[in-house]
């Protein structure tokens, strides 16, 4: 047995003494051979991609397995917040106030991003606020260890190896110490929480130092975000969403944002502004998004009230209240560009809402 295998197996023994064994009840004891194969795969593929020996050595010289990351990957909770509660959490007064302060702090930089990429300052600030709370989010994990752990875990091994190799290439190209790059357990990093493959494709040097460092340089981070949104096709002359109301009996199957119609067609189906006026008609298509579960609950409540009235007219007012109108959002093309950044409808609406609050 060579020295590497001896060290690796000793590492495994020590590791198992520290792990809560129930974490791996399904898999069994820690598989040293699989861990070694994971490391070897990275070494071989990194060499094939021309990544320097120095970066390969730095990445693999003392890899650590992180059980909490596996637990996080296996136990991602289903999204359950209502849209209203999500917006209260993400677009609160503190985040709005801090965003306005950042506008005052970085006026020149935000203007440069807009001039180069066509992305308005309030849009950049909205993404910054939601992704990292304007850079205050503290990354918890060394990304090399996070990616190796997720590769070993195996649920998306190829994806996370691709991310690690992209991280190594980024460190190589920008003369960064790969062991000083920290991010989320799933591999997102920096002010705008880019994953490495996104950064390799869209990273931009905002401060002119010849490097791209989206963790320590706000300029690089903003320029990279601007470049990404620009490449997604962002149109600064279009809004993102418009709050609207719909008839109470509107077909809820149309409210997930996937069905797109012309604004004229939506207007003919009863879509109006909250104040009762007609929606503006332009030559574009849009979708409709609403919190369908809330709509269903309100319809059920209205039906229950109607049922009580029918059984006992004296129990409540005999004039049965009509079903409430449906609150929704018209979703314009920029909405769907945001969804290529993050596929959640709620996230895209939050970006639009925060951006509107930060507009100067």
C-alpha beads as a LAMMPS data file, in Angstrom:
LAMMPS data file: protein, C-alpha beads

360 atoms
359 bonds

1 atom types
1 bond types

-500.0 500.0 xlo xhi
-500.0 500.0 ylo yhi
-500.0 500.0 zlo zhi

Masses

1 110.0

Atoms # bond

1 1 1 0.000 0.000 0.000
2 1 1 1.482 3.345 -1.009
3 1 1 1.764 6.321 1.320
4 1 1 -1.221 8.106 -0.202
5 1 1 -3.512 5.150 0.446
6 1 1 -2.234 4.785 3.987
7 1 1 -2.854 8.464 4.698
8 1 1 -6.238 8.341 3.006
9 1 1 -7.369 5.336 4.996
10 1 1 -6.162 6.857 8.234
11 1 1 -8.129 9.957 7.286
12 1 1 -11.204 7.798 6.827
13 1 1 -10.842 6.180 10.240
14 1 1 -10.532 9.571 11.916
15 1 1 -13.449 10.888 9.881
16 1 1 -15.754 8.046 10.871
17 1 1 -14.962 8.617 14.521
18 1 1 -16.309 12.157 14.140
19 1 1 -19.401 11.477 12.010
20 1 1 -22.927 10.879 13.294
21 1 1 -23.412 7.457 11.708
22 1 1 -27.103 8.039 11.048
23 1 1 -26.069 10.529 8.365
24 1 1 -24.938 7.570 6.290
25 1 1 -27.428 4.956 7.417
26 1 1 -28.538 4.476 3.811
27 1 1 -25.027 4.282 2.358
28 1 1 -23.169 2.506 5.126
29 1 1 -19.753 3.465 6.462
30 1 1 -17.662 6.095 4.745
31 1 1 -16.257 4.664 1.528
32 1 1 -12.566 5.530 1.382
33 1 1 -12.177 4.009 -2.072
34 1 1 -14.987 6.185 -3.417
35 1 1 -13.446 9.282 -1.803
36 1 1 -10.074 8.477 -3.399
37 1 1 -11.766 7.893 -6.762
38 1 1 -13.484 11.272 -6.462
39 1 1 -10.168 13.010 -5.853
40 1 1 -8.466 11.078 -8.659
41 1 1 -11.232 12.032 -11.096
42 1 1 -10.714 15.711 -10.350
43 1 1 -6.946 15.376 -10.738
44 1 1 -7.207 13.604 -14.102
45 1 1 -9.866 15.887 -15.568
46 1 1 -8.163 19.045 -14.319
47 1 1 -4.979 18.025 -16.137
48 1 1 -6.996 17.344 -19.297
49 1 1 -8.388 20.873 -19.113
50 1 1 -4.942 22.399 -18.778
51 1 1 -5.369 23.567 -15.194
52 1 1 -1.995 24.243 -13.594
53 1 1 -0.291 21.708 -11.355
54 1 1 -0.095 24.352 -8.641
55 1 1 -3.878 24.812 -8.570
56 1 1 -4.465 21.053 -8.692
57 1 1 -2.088 20.552 -5.780
58 1 1 -3.683 23.377 -3.770
59 1 1 -7.147 21.965 -4.373
60 1 1 -6.376 18.374 -3.441
61 1 1 -3.567 18.576 -0.883
62 1 1 -5.828 18.451 2.192
63 1 1 -9.426 17.789 1.145
64 1 1 -12.066 17.703 3.867
65 1 1 -15.369 15.888 3.814
66 1 1 -18.255 17.933 5.300
67 1 1 -21.184 15.819 6.560
68 1 1 -23.476 18.822 7.104
69 1 1 -23.369 19.554 3.371
70 1 1 -24.643 16.074 2.539
71 1 1 -27.412 16.563 5.075
72 1 1 -28.339 19.893 3.484
73 1 1 -28.362 18.386 0.007
74 1 1 -30.605 15.514 1.057
75 1 1 -33.019 17.555 3.111
76 1 1 -33.811 20.594 1.006
77 1 1 -37.183 21.708 2.295
78 1 1 -40.060 22.249 -0.082
79 1 1 -40.912 25.887 -0.663
80 1 1 -44.022 26.624 1.404
81 1 1 -44.195 30.379 1.981
82 1 1 -47.120 32.235 0.486
83 1 1 -46.202 34.954 -1.964
84 1 1 -47.208 37.646 0.536
85 1 1 -45.060 36.133 3.285
86 1 1 -42.149 35.691 0.897
87 1 1 -42.318 39.347 -0.095
88 1 1 -42.541 40.432 3.541
89 1 1 -39.383 38.455 4.235
90 1 1 -37.383 39.538 1.194
91 1 1 -38.572 43.091 0.517
92 1 1 -38.682 44.485 4.031
93 1 1 -38.055 48.057 5.158
94 1 1 -34.512 47.270 6.323
95 1 1 -33.487 45.866 2.953
96 1 1 -35.068 48.796 1.135
97 1 1 -33.288 51.287 3.402
98 1 1 -29.933 49.549 2.984
99 1 1 -30.411 49.420 -0.777
100 1 1 -31.005 53.163 -0.925
101 1 1 -27.851 53.684 1.126
102 1 1 -25.868 51.495 -1.296
103 1 1 -27.203 53.629 -4.149
104 1 1 -25.623 56.662 -2.463
105 1 1 -22.427 54.735 -1.732
106 1 1 -21.810 53.475 -5.285
107 1 1 -23.351 56.016 -7.714
108 1 1 -20.363 56.087 -10.075
109 1 1 -19.947 52.315 -10.193
110 1 1 -23.660 51.743 -10.782
111 1 1 -23.591 54.333 -13.560
112 1 1 -20.626 52.579 -15.201
113 1 1 -22.477 49.262 -15.120
114 1 1 -25.515 50.881 -16.720
115 1 1 -23.429 52.581 -19.412
116 1 1 -21.631 49.372 -20.351
117 1 1 -24.390 46.772 -19.983
118 1 1 -27.687 48.693 -19.982
119 1 1 -28.789 47.429 -16.572
120 1 1 -30.368 50.094 -14.389
121 1 1 -28.877 50.734 -10.923
122 1 1 -32.053 49.792 -9.075
123 1 1 -32.091 46.414 -10.848
124 1 1 -28.462 45.651 -9.948
125 1 1 -29.172 46.681 -6.354
126 1 1 -32.248 44.449 -6.175
127 1 1 -30.239 41.381 -7.190
128 1 1 -27.459 42.342 -4.778
129 1 1 -29.950 42.745 -1.954
130 1 1 -31.688 39.429 -2.474
131 1 1 -28.591 37.380 -3.221
132 1 1 -26.285 38.446 -0.388
133 1 1 -28.025 41.248 1.499
134 1 1 -25.623 43.698 -0.165
135 1 1 -22.548 41.617 0.595
136 1 1 -23.261 41.040 4.285
137 1 1 -23.882 37.308 3.817
138 1 1 -20.983 35.393 5.336
139 1 1 -19.945 32.360 3.340
140 1 1 -19.606 29.249 5.475
141 1 1 -17.762 26.682 3.380
142 1 1 -14.490 26.382 1.503
143 1 1 -15.792 25.644 -1.965
144 1 1 -13.235 23.005 -2.880
145 1 1 -14.382 20.920 0.092
146 1 1 -18.051 21.593 -0.650
147 1 1 -17.753 20.388 -4.238
148 1 1 -15.691 17.311 -3.342
149 1 1 -18.229 16.398 -0.680
150 1 1 -21.140 16.748 -3.098
151 1 1 -19.288 14.738 -5.726
152 1 1 -18.737 11.935 -3.220
153 1 1 -22.389 12.066 -2.122
154 1 1 -23.228 11.288 -5.732
155 1 1 -26.681 12.724 -6.352
156 1 1 -25.319 15.174 -8.965
157 1 1 -21.702 14.079 -9.166
158 1 1 -21.063 15.213 -12.755
159 1 1 -22.597 18.641 -12.133
160 1 1 -20.513 19.337 -9.053
161 1 1 -17.307 18.085 -10.662
162 1 1 -17.981 20.531 -13.490
163 1 1 -18.362 23.298 -10.903
164 1 1 -15.125 22.381 -9.130
165 1 1 -13.171 22.290 -12.389
166 1 1 -14.630 25.688 -13.336
167 1 1 -13.596 27.028 -9.923
168 1 1 -10.057 25.735 -10.475
169 1 1 -9.913 27.343 -13.914
170 1 1 -11.167 30.626 -12.469
171 1 1 -8.508 30.534 -9.751
172 1 1 -5.866 29.795 -12.388
173 1 1 -6.931 32.543 -14.773
174 1 1 -7.230 35.207 -12.081
175 1 1 -4.299 34.296 -9.838
176 1 1 -6.568 33.550 -6.869
177 1 1 -5.825 31.313 -3.894
178 1 1 -8.415 28.587 -4.383
179 1 1 -8.306 27.667 -0.696
180 1 1 -9.498 31.154 0.204
181 1 1 -12.664 30.950 -1.901
182 1 1 -15.702 30.399 0.315
183 1 1 -19.375 30.158 -0.534
184 1 1 -22.661 28.426 0.229
185 1 1 -22.943 24.692 0.792
186 1 1 -24.214 24.330 -2.803
187 1 1 -21.336 26.294 -4.315
188 1 1 -22.688 29.813 -4.844
189 1 1 -20.236 32.609 -4.075
190 1 1 -19.722 36.316 -3.859
191 1 1 -21.992 39.343 -3.779
192 1 1 -24.350 37.912 -6.418
193 1 1 -23.987 34.223 -5.515
194 1 1 -22.680 32.980 -8.852
195 1 1 -21.799 29.347 -9.290
196 1 1 -18.381 28.816 -10.928
197 1 1 -19.627 27.899 -14.413
198 1 1 -21.707 31.073 -14.531
199 1 1 -18.736 33.132 -13.384
200 1 1 -16.389 31.606 -15.963
201 1 1 -18.891 32.497 -18.693
202 1 1 -20.008 35.941 -17.543
203 1 1 -17.369 37.235 -15.128
204 1 1 -16.169 40.770 -15.858
205 1 1 -13.278 42.839 -14.529
206 1 1 -14.914 45.944 -13.129
207 1 1 -11.946 47.610 -11.453
208 1 1 -9.406 47.119 -14.249
209 1 1 -6.861 45.154 -12.249
210 1 1 -6.744 42.310 -14.757
211 1 1 -8.481 39.860 -12.439
212 1 1 -12.067 38.846 -11.752
213 1 1 -12.773 38.496 -8.049
214 1 1 -16.499 38.654 -7.298
215 1 1 -15.972 37.938 -3.607
216 1 1 -13.659 40.777 -2.610
217 1 1 -14.359 43.310 -5.377
218 1 1 -17.779 44.974 -5.516
219 1 1 -16.802 46.390 -8.913
220 1 1 -16.084 42.955 -10.371
221 1 1 -19.273 41.595 -8.811
222 1 1 -21.496 44.337 -10.227
223 1 1 -19.904 44.210 -13.659
224 1 1 -20.323 40.437 -13.740
225 1 1 -23.987 40.706 -12.740
226 1 1 -24.521 43.396 -15.365
227 1 1 -22.851 41.295 -18.039
228 1 1 -24.949 38.259 -17.108
229 1 1 -28.243 40.156 -17.250
230 1 1 -27.210 41.804 -20.503
231 1 1 -26.464 38.421 -22.077
232 1 1 -29.840 37.174 -20.857
233 1 1 -31.370 39.893 -23.035
234 1 1 -32.400 42.436 -20.407
235 1 1 -34.463 45.292 -21.835
236 1 1 -34.118 48.469 -19.725
237 1 1 -37.102 50.025 -21.507
238 1 1 -39.537 47.402 -20.242
239 1 1 -40.896 46.869 -16.771
240 1 1 -40.741 43.478 -15.068
241 1 1 -44.246 42.953 -13.698
242 1 1 -47.484 44.846 -13.199
243 1 1 -49.904 44.266 -10.335
244 1 1 -53.366 43.474 -11.640
245 1 1 -56.679 42.019 -10.512
246 1 1 -58.725 39.341 -12.238
247 1 1 -62.360 38.283 -12.156
248 1 1 -63.187 35.946 -9.262
249 1 1 -63.958 33.048 -11.624
250 1 1 -60.761 33.408 -13.650
251 1 1 -59.219 30.111 -14.798
252 1 1 -56.462 29.429 -12.244
253 1 1 -54.657 27.058 -14.614
254 1 1 -53.465 30.194 -16.433
255 1 1 -51.790 31.698 -13.354
256 1 1 -48.423 29.920 -13.195
257 1 1 -46.685 32.218 -15.677
258 1 1 -46.332 29.562 -18.348
259 1 1 -49.252 30.667 -20.536
260 1 1 -48.435 33.814 -22.498
261 1 1 -50.929 35.957 -24.328
262 1 1 -50.982 39.419 -25.830
263 1 1 -51.882 42.221 -23.453
264 1 1 -55.022 42.805 -25.517
265 1 1 -56.103 39.187 -25.003
266 1 1 -55.558 39.438 -21.241
267 1 1 -57.558 42.670 -21.152
268 1 1 -60.432 40.995 -22.997
269 1 1 -60.397 38.265 -20.328
270 1 1 -60.970 40.831 -17.591
271 1 1 -57.444 41.646 -16.434
272 1 1 -57.441 45.207 -15.073
273 1 1 -55.377 47.486 -12.856
274 1 1 -56.090 47.356 -9.093
275 1 1 -57.846 50.743 -9.322
276 1 1 -60.249 49.395 -11.934
277 1 1 -58.697 51.090 -14.950
278 1 1 -57.659 49.242 -18.097
279 1 1 -54.160 47.811 -18.351
280 1 1 -51.852 49.517 -20.881
281 1 1 -51.823 47.729 -24.215
282 1 1 -48.482 47.316 -25.957
283 1 1 -47.143 45.043 -28.677
284 1 1 -45.833 42.296 -26.407
285 1 1 -46.905 39.106 -24.742
286 1 1 -47.048 38.514 -21.013
287 1 1 -47.898 35.804 -18.537
288 1 1 -49.903 35.885 -15.334
289 1 1 -48.676 34.761 -11.919
290 1 1 -50.715 34.501 -8.736
291 1 1 -50.492 32.532 -5.514
292 1 1 -52.782 29.734 -6.677
293 1 1 -53.022 28.103 -3.243
294 1 1 -54.260 31.371 -1.749
295 1 1 -56.814 31.723 -4.550
296 1 1 -58.100 28.205 -3.852
297 1 1 -58.317 28.901 -0.109
298 1 1 -60.287 32.117 -0.649
299 1 1 -62.663 30.396 -3.012
300 1 1 -63.218 27.671 -0.428
301 1 1 -63.895 30.261 2.275
302 1 1 -66.405 32.035 0.036
303 1 1 -68.111 28.735 -0.769
304 1 1 -68.285 27.847 2.932
305 1 1 -69.832 31.211 3.750
306 1 1 -72.395 30.714 1.001
307 1 1 -73.200 27.254 2.349
308 1 1 -73.819 28.591 5.858
309 1 1 -76.121 31.230 4.450
310 1 1 -78.089 28.629 2.516
311 1 1 -78.582 26.405 5.590
312 1 1 -79.276 29.161 8.123
313 1 1 -80.081 32.549 6.594
314 1 1 -80.235 34.150 10.041
315 1 1 -76.688 33.080 11.010
316 1 1 -75.034 35.821 8.994
317 1 1 -75.974 38.603 6.647
318 1 1 -78.349 37.183 4.064
319 1 1 -76.575 39.128 1.331
320 1 1 -73.910 36.623 0.332
321 1 1 -70.581 38.327 -0.292
322 1 1 -69.221 37.661 -3.768
323 1 1 -66.008 35.738 -4.197
324 1 1 -63.020 38.057 -3.915
325 1 1 -61.219 39.187 -7.021
326 1 1 -57.867 37.548 -7.684
327 1 1 -54.682 39.522 -7.105
328 1 1 -52.018 38.673 -9.669
329 1 1 -49.026 39.954 -11.609
330 1 1 -48.694 40.428 -15.335
331 1 1 -45.233 39.085 -16.098
332 1 1 -43.377 40.783 -18.949
333 1 1 -40.301 39.480 -20.860
334 1 1 -37.798 40.770 -18.252
335 1 1 -39.565 38.574 -15.680
336 1 1 -38.596 35.489 -17.668
337 1 1 -35.020 36.730 -17.983
338 1 1 -34.851 36.862 -14.192
339 1 1 -36.132 33.287 -14.108
340 1 1 -33.075 32.177 -16.061
341 1 1 -31.060 33.510 -13.106
342 1 1 -33.387 31.875 -10.556
343 1 1 -36.356 29.805 -11.711
344 1 1 -38.689 30.774 -8.850
345 1 1 -41.701 32.943 -9.714
346 1 1 -41.625 34.345 -6.183
347 1 1 -37.960 35.342 -6.553
348 1 1 -38.614 37.166 -9.824
349 1 1 -41.547 39.068 -8.302
350 1 1 -39.392 39.962 -5.281
351 1 1 -36.647 41.317 -7.564
352 1 1 -39.239 43.418 -9.391
353 1 1 -40.764 44.673 -6.138
354 1 1 -37.427 45.572 -4.532
355 1 1 -36.163 47.198 -7.728
356 1 1 -39.256 49.387 -7.870
357 1 1 -38.662 50.479 -4.254
358 1 1 -35.031 51.379 -5.025
359 1 1 -35.696 53.336 -8.204
360 1 1 -34.414 56.925 -8.012

Bonds

1 1 1 2
2 1 2 3
3 1 3 4
4 1 4 5
5 1 5 6
6 1 6 7
7 1 7 8
8 1 8 9
9 1 9 10
10 1 10 11
11 1 11 12
12 1 12 13
13 1 13 14
14 1 14 15
15 1 15 16
16 1 16 17
17 1 17 18
18 1 18 19
19 1 19 20
20 1 20 21
21 1 21 22
22 1 22 23
23 1 23 24
24 1 24 25
25 1 25 26
26 1 26 27
27 1 27 28
28 1 28 29
29 1 29 30
30 1 30 31
31 1 31 32
32 1 32 33
33 1 33 34
34 1 34 35
35 1 35 36
36 1 36 37
37 1 37 38
38 1 38 39
39 1 39 40
40 1 40 41
41 1 41 42
42 1 42 43
43 1 43 44
44 1 44 45
45 1 45 46
46 1 46 47
47 1 47 48
48 1 48 49
49 1 49 50
50 1 50 51
51 1 51 52
52 1 52 53
53 1 53 54
54 1 54 55
55 1 55 56
56 1 56 57
57 1 57 58
58 1 58 59
59 1 59 60
60 1 60 61
61 1 61 62
62 1 62 63
63 1 63 64
64 1 64 65
65 1 65 66
66 1 66 67
67 1 67 68
68 1 68 69
69 1 69 70
70 1 70 71
71 1 71 72
72 1 72 73
73 1 73 74
74 1 74 75
75 1 75 76
76 1 76 77
77 1 77 78
78 1 78 79
79 1 79 80
80 1 80 81
81 1 81 82
82 1 82 83
83 1 83 84
84 1 84 85
85 1 85 86
86 1 86 87
87 1 87 88
88 1 88 89
89 1 89 90
90 1 90 91
91 1 91 92
92 1 92 93
93 1 93 94
94 1 94 95
95 1 95 96
96 1 96 97
97 1 97 98
98 1 98 99
99 1 99 100
100 1 100 101
101 1 101 102
102 1 102 103
103 1 103 104
104 1 104 105
105 1 105 106
106 1 106 107
107 1 107 108
108 1 108 109
109 1 109 110
110 1 110 111
111 1 111 112
112 1 112 113
113 1 113 114
114 1 114 115
115 1 115 116
116 1 116 117
117 1 117 118
118 1 118 119
119 1 119 120
120 1 120 121
121 1 121 122
122 1 122 123
123 1 123 124
124 1 124 125
125 1 125 126
126 1 126 127
127 1 127 128
128 1 128 129
129 1 129 130
130 1 130 131
131 1 131 132
132 1 132 133
133 1 133 134
134 1 134 135
135 1 135 136
136 1 136 137
137 1 137 138
138 1 138 139
139 1 139 140
140 1 140 141
141 1 141 142
142 1 142 143
143 1 143 144
144 1 144 145
145 1 145 146
146 1 146 147
147 1 147 148
148 1 148 149
149 1 149 150
150 1 150 151
151 1 151 152
152 1 152 153
153 1 153 154
154 1 154 155
155 1 155 156
156 1 156 157
157 1 157 158
158 1 158 159
159 1 159 160
160 1 160 161
161 1 161 162
162 1 162 163
163 1 163 164
164 1 164 165
165 1 165 166
166 1 166 167
167 1 167 168
168 1 168 169
169 1 169 170
170 1 170 171
171 1 171 172
172 1 172 173
173 1 173 174
174 1 174 175
175 1 175 176
176 1 176 177
177 1 177 178
178 1 178 179
179 1 179 180
180 1 180 181
181 1 181 182
182 1 182 183
183 1 183 184
184 1 184 185
185 1 185 186
186 1 186 187
187 1 187 188
188 1 188 189
189 1 189 190
190 1 190 191
191 1 191 192
192 1 192 193
193 1 193 194
194 1 194 195
195 1 195 196
196 1 196 197
197 1 197 198
198 1 198 199
199 1 199 200
200 1 200 201
201 1 201 202
202 1 202 203
203 1 203 204
204 1 204 205
205 1 205 206
206 1 206 207
207 1 207 208
208 1 208 209
209 1 209 210
210 1 210 211
211 1 211 212
212 1 212 213
213 1 213 214
214 1 214 215
215 1 215 216
216 1 216 217
217 1 217 218
218 1 218 219
219 1 219 220
220 1 220 221
221 1 221 222
222 1 222 223
223 1 223 224
224 1 224 225
225 1 225 226
226 1 226 227
227 1 227 228
228 1 228 229
229 1 229 230
230 1 230 231
231 1 231 232
232 1 232 233
233 1 233 234
234 1 234 235
235 1 235 236
236 1 236 237
237 1 237 238
238 1 238 239
239 1 239 240
240 1 240 241
241 1 241 242
242 1 242 243
243 1 243 244
244 1 244 245
245 1 245 246
246 1 246 247
247 1 247 248
248 1 248 249
249 1 249 250
250 1 250 251
251 1 251 252
252 1 252 253
253 1 253 254
254 1 254 255
255 1 255 256
256 1 256 257
257 1 257 258
258 1 258 259
259 1 259 260
260 1 260 261
261 1 261 262
262 1 262 263
263 1 263 264
264 1 264 265
265 1 265 266
266 1 266 267
267 1 267 268
268 1 268 269
269 1 269 270
270 1 270 271
271 1 271 272
272 1 272 273
273 1 273 274
274 1 274 275
275 1 275 276
276 1 276 277
277 1 277 278
278 1 278 279
279 1 279 280
280 1 280 281
281 1 281 282
282 1 282 283
283 1 283 284
284 1 284 285
285 1 285 286
286 1 286 287
287 1 287 288
288 1 288 289
289 1 289 290
290 1 290 291
291 1 291 292
292 1 292 293
293 1 293 294
294 1 294 295
295 1 295 296
296 1 296 297
297 1 297 298
298 1 298 299
299 1 299 300
300 1 300 301
301 1 301 302
302 1 302 303
303 1 303 304
304 1 304 305
305 1 305 306
306 1 306 307
307 1 307 308
308 1 308 309
309 1 309 310
310 1 310 311
311 1 311 312
312 1 312 313
313 1 313 314
314 1 314 315
315 1 315 316
316 1 316 317
317 1 317 318
318 1 318 319
319 1 319 320
320 1 320 321
321 1 321 322
322 1 322 323
323 1 323 324
324 1 324 325
325 1 325 326
326 1 326 327
327 1 327 328
328 1 328 329
329 1 329 330
330 1 330 331
331 1 331 332
332 1 332 333
333 1 333 334
334 1 334 335
335 1 335 336
336 1 336 337
337 1 337 338
338 1 338 339
339 1 339 340
340 1 340 341
341 1 341 342
342 1 342 343
343 1 343 344
344 1 344 345
345 1 345 346
346 1 346 347
347 1 347 348
348 1 348 349
349 1 349 350
350 1 350 351
351 1 351 352
352 1 352 353
353 1 353 354
354 1 354 355
355 1 355 356
356 1 356 357
357 1 357 358
358 1 358 359
359 1 359 360
